[in-house]
Amino acid sequence: MAQLYEHTRMFRTYCANVVPGVLQTHACASALLRSIREFHETPDDVSGAVEARLSTERTRAL
């Protein structure tokens, strides 16, 4: 199993309770990133992260 992990180049996950990034609103992305920040007890940079996430998703959608 460790050998498989070492050779893996991309991990894909599916979460039925998370809206895909391209469909996320500002409020949805804020709530998701805030819950992740609180869980991991990291510094609060949610507003900047939301703007970056939505900007990236808008670019991908074009």
ABEGO torsion letter per residue (X at the ends): XAAAAAABABBBBBBAABBBAAABBAAAAAAAAAAAAAAAGBBBAAAAAAAAAAAAAAAAAX
